[in-house]
Amino acid sequence: DDTPTPDAVILVGYHAMAGTKKGVLDHTWSDTSVRAVYLNDRLVGEIGLNAALAGEYGAPVIAFTGDQHAGAEAQDLLGANLEIAVVKNATGRYAAQCLPLVEARERICEAVARAVSKLRAGQAAAPWRLAPPLRLAIEFMDTQQVDRAFLMPGTERASGTRLEFTAPDMVTAHRALHAMVMLARD
């Protein structure tokens, strides 16, 4: 396979996972169908899902932008070496004190510059990789969504609102997540 792989990944404009207290636009993949996602029994949001996918390709997440809650989530998951640009102070699902655009851009550019310098110096964090097989669990909002998503081969219904799937790698787990969420739609 001659598919190019990235040296590193920067997550820009991310939101905290579903259920985060006062996280602006908190969600995990779909705010209409997904309540929670677990990878190898660890609760993750889109930050964790995409960091694990990048890790599958050997790429570390080196910088992140979002509100203070999403930044804390990213740092908790990926470590203190992650460069973070907090560009808004979330005060609720639909409320945040945003930095002026010029200042937000400056913070993002500075964080990315620091992250790239660390990467070039060999000081970037290691890619976030999960040991296979990967156990993906999705908690949906309601049982009818699970009824539809359960049509995907290989899924196991753990409860009325939870489906589980075992994948050999993160690429397969990511595709399974997409498929189950699409099937769960009305």
Sequence and secondary structure as in RCSB ss.txt:
>XXXX:A:sequence
DDTPTPDAVILVGYHAMAGTKKGVLDHTWSDTSVRAVYLNDRLVGEIGLNAALAGEYGAPVIAFTGDQHAGAEAQ
DLLGANLEIAVVKNATGRYAAQCLPLVEARERICEAVARAVSKLRAGQAAAPWRLAPPLRLAIEFMDTQQVDRAF
LMPGTERASGTRLEFTAPDMVTAHRALHAMVMLARD
>XXXX:A:secstr
      S EEEEEE   TT TT TT  SS TTTEEEEEETTEEE HHHHHHHHHHHTT  EEEEEEEHHHHHHHH
HHH TTSEEEEEEEEEETTEEEE  HHHHHHHHHHHHHHHHHHHHTT S       SSEEEEEEESSHHHHHHHT
TSTT EE SSSEEEEEESSHHHHHHHHHHHHHHH  
